[in-house]
Amino acid sequence: MKNALDSATPEDEAFGDGNVQGGGWAAKITVALLPIIALAGYTALGGTVVIRGNSMAPELVEGSRCFMHPFGEPIAGDLVLAHGPDPLGLVVKRVVGLEGDQPRLVEGWLDGTRDGKVHEKIGDQRWRPDRSGGGYDRSWPSHLISQRHGDGSPSRLPGMVREAKGFRVAPGHLFLLSDRRDESVDSREWGAVSTEAVVRVIWFCLDSGA
């Protein structure tokens, strides 16, 4: 399987505090550097990671550098850095299901319901498989669950609660998907991940393919 997942390599960020005195050109330089210093300080709190793999293409590609939000709580549509199941280590994936959600894929489009209401599809074209022969992920969960487990039981996915009409994301869990689903592994195989496994929400990325 190519590009099975996106891993993330944390980077140590360091910056020094400089004292600038006087006016004139020194003051102008100080003003010019303020955004850089502010970004460095923000980065020091949140940290950065470098993407390895292409499961989040085209938005994130090999070598993309992502800055993490130091305080953000994940919501649907966010990219997050999380601890994947052993032995995967750190992974970057997109949140598509919160506690109580029923994430679904229908002919390559992401959909979901919460409190009985149908939500808008997230991500527009980003969620279409790269190829028409995307296999089981064209319509999910019924085909995937049946293919993987034989008896069609969604209760076998960790972090999911089975109900009469499908299943929901369990309390304290998130359902994560890759953007490039036809060549990736994610919560379709692991199940939902604990919110405690989330390291940070991704704030923005540089050197991306988007």
C-alpha positions in Angstrom: 0.0 0.0 0.0 1.5 3.3 -1.1 1.5 6.3 1.2 -0.4 4.4 3.9 -0.4 7.3 6.3 1.1 10.7 6.9 3.5 10.7 9.8 4.8 13.9 11.4 8.2 14.7 12.7 8.2 17.3 15.5 10.7 20.1 15.3 12.3 22.0 18.1 11.8 25.7 17.8 14.2 28.2 19.4 14.5 31.9 19.2 16.3 34.6 21.2 15.1 37.8 22.7 16.9 40.9 21.4 16.9 44.3 23.1 16.7 47.2 20.6 17.3 50.7 22.0 17.0 54.1 20.4 15.0 55.2 17.4 15.5 55.7 13.7 16.5 52.7 11.6 16.7 50.5 14.7 13.1 51.2 15.5 12.0 50.5 11.9 13.8 47.2 12.0 12.1 46.4 15.3 8.7 47.1 13.7 9.6 45.0 10.7 10.6 42.1 12.9 7.6 42.2 15.2 5.5 39.8 13.0 8.4 37.3 12.9 9.0 37.5 16.6 5.3 37.1 17.3 5.2 34.0 15.0 8.3 32.6 16.7 6.7 33.0 20.1 3.5 31.4 18.9 5.4 28.6 17.4 7.4 28.1 20.6 4.1 27.5 22.4 2.5 25.3 19.8 5.4 23.7 18.0 5.8 22.5 14.4 5.9 19.3 12.6 7.1 18.2 9.1 4.9 15.9 7.1 6.1 12.6 5.9 3.9 10.9 3.2 1.1 12.0 0.9 -2.1 10.7 2.5 -3.3 14.3 3.0 -2.5 15.4 -0.6 -3.1 17.8 -2.2 -3.3 20.1 0.8 -0.3 18.6 2.5 2.6 16.9 0.8 5.9 15.4 1.7 8.0 18.0 3.5 5.1 20.4 4.3 5.9 22.2 7.6 2.9 22.7 9.8 2.5 25.1 12.8 0.4 23.9 15.6 -2.2 25.9 17.6 -1.1 25.9 21.3 -4.7 26.1 22.6 -7.1 25.1 19.9 -9.8 22.4 20.5 -10.5 20.2 17.4 -13.7 20.7 15.5 -15.0 19.0 12.3 -12.8 19.8 9.4 -9.6 20.5 11.4 -6.3 18.9 10.7 -4.8 17.4 13.9 -1.6 15.8 15.0 -2.5 12.7 17.0 -1.0 9.5 18.3 -2.1 6.7 16.0 -2.4 3.1 17.1 0.8 1.2 17.8 3.2 1.0 16.0 2.2 4.0 13.8 3.3 6.8 16.0 2.3 10.4 15.2 -0.1 10.9 12.3 -1.8 14.0 10.7 -5.4 13.4 9.8 -8.6 15.4 9.3 -11.4 15.4 11.9 -14.7 14.3 10.2 -16.6 13.0 13.2 -17.0 14.4 16.7 -18.7 12.8 19.7 -22.2 11.7 18.7 -21.6 12.1 15.0 -22.4 9.4 12.3 -19.7 9.9 9.7 -20.5 8.4 6.3 -19.0 8.3 2.8 -21.5 8.1 -0.1 -20.1 7.8 -3.6 -16.9 9.5 -2.5 -18.6 12.4 -0.7 -18.4 12.9 3.0 -21.6 13.4 4.9 -22.8 13.1 8.5 -25.6 13.5 10.9 -25.7 14.9 14.4 -28.9 15.1 16.6 -30.9 13.8 13.6 -29.9 16.6 11.3 -27.9 16.1 8.1 -24.8 18.2 8.0 -23.2 19.8 4.9 -20.5 17.9 3.2 -17.1 18.9 4.4 -14.2 19.9 2.1 -16.0 19.9 -1.3 -13.7 18.5 -4.0 -11.1 17.5 -1.5 -13.1 14.6 -0.5 -13.4 13.0 -3.9 -11.1 9.9 -4.4 -8.3 10.5 -6.8 -9.5 7.6 -9.0 -13.0 6.4 -9.8 -11.8 2.9 -8.7 -11.5 3.9 -5.1 -12.9 0.6 -4.0 -14.6 0.3 -0.6 -14.2 3.9 0.3 -16.6 5.0 -2.4 -19.5 4.2 0.0 -18.9 3.7 3.7 -19.4 2.4 6.3 -21.5 -0.6 5.1 -19.2 -1.9 2.5 -16.0 -1.4 4.5 -17.3 -2.9 7.7 -18.7 -5.9 5.8 -15.5 -6.4 3.9 -13.2 -6.0 7.0 -15.2 -7.9 9.6 -17.5 -10.3 7.7 -20.6 -9.9 9.8 -21.1 -6.2 9.2 -20.8 -5.3 12.9 -19.7 -1.7 13.4 -19.3 -2.3 17.1 -16.0 -3.9 16.3 -14.5 -0.5 15.5 -13.0 0.9 18.7 -14.4 4.3 19.8 -17.8 3.7 18.1 -21.2 3.0 19.6 -23.5 0.8 17.7 -27.1 1.8 17.3 -30.2 0.4 15.5 -29.5 2.6 12.5 -25.7 2.5 12.2 -23.2 3.8 14.8 -22.0 7.0 16.4 -18.6 8.3 17.5 -18.3 7.4 21.2 -18.0 10.1 23.9 -14.5 11.5 24.2 -13.5 10.3 20.7 -12.8 11.7 17.2 -13.2 10.0 13.8 -10.2 10.9 11.6 -9.9 10.5 7.8 -7.2 11.0 5.3 -7.8 13.4 2.4 -6.4 10.8 0.0 -8.6 8.0 1.1 -8.0 5.5 -1.6 -4.4 5.0 -0.6 -4.5 5.5 3.1 -5.4 4.0 6.5 -7.3 6.0 9.1 -10.3 5.6 11.5 -12.0 3.4 8.9 -9.5 0.7 10.1 -8.5 1.9 13.5 -11.8 3.2 14.7 -12.3 6.5 16.4 -9.3 7.9 18.5 -9.5 9.3 22.0 -9.4 13.0 22.3 -6.5 12.4 24.7 -4.5 11.1 21.7 -4.7 14.5 20.0 -1.4 16.4 20.5 -2.4 19.7 18.7 -4.7 21.2 16.2 -2.8 22.2 13.0 -2.9 26.0 12.6 -1.4 26.5 9.1 1.2 24.8 6.9 4.0 26.0 4.6 5.4 24.4 1.4 2.1 22.7 0.8 0.7 21.5 -2.5 -2.6 23.4 -2.0 
